[in-house]
Amino acid sequence: MPQKEEPLQSLDELAAEGDEIDFDVAAASFDEIEALRAERDDFRDKFMRALADAENTRKRADRDRREAENYGGSRLARDLLPVYDNMHRALTAAKEGEEKVPDSLLEGIELTMRELINVFKKHGIDTITPEVGDRFDPKMHEAMFEAPLPGTKAGDIIQVSTNGFMLHDRLLRPAQVGVSSTPKS
């Protein structure tokens, strides 16, 4: 804690004490001391501002580094989503198709799909997989069409076109769904 400074005595007070004073020298010293104090206060203010600025820069750099670690690969992740979609379609077609697909080919596609999902999880990419009957959430889903469907409520998901994806807490791609409109009576 800085020491409290004693106020300077005025030239008149010094003269009243009976000391011989060279008023020109004393006035010059008094003005010089005041100028030095003002300069010191100015430097202290600049120093405190520089410290605050350095701390803010450090915090900003930390935040930028964390964001780069978490979200720097988002463009690559978006570019890999069509690969996931195509593999998912291939698996669905192979399982639902009438033609017999060689088991080794089906197993290879499944293993590749699992590995892709593991890589996604390793890098913080999670799949958004809505189910038919879930409520439409505009924060997570993209409505591709709307149609009245008996036995459903308005806003229910009636078809899932593609899954969506989250990168940590950010939406990479919304799930594309069909949504029920109010059924006509």
Disulfide bonds with the S-S distance in Angstrom:
none
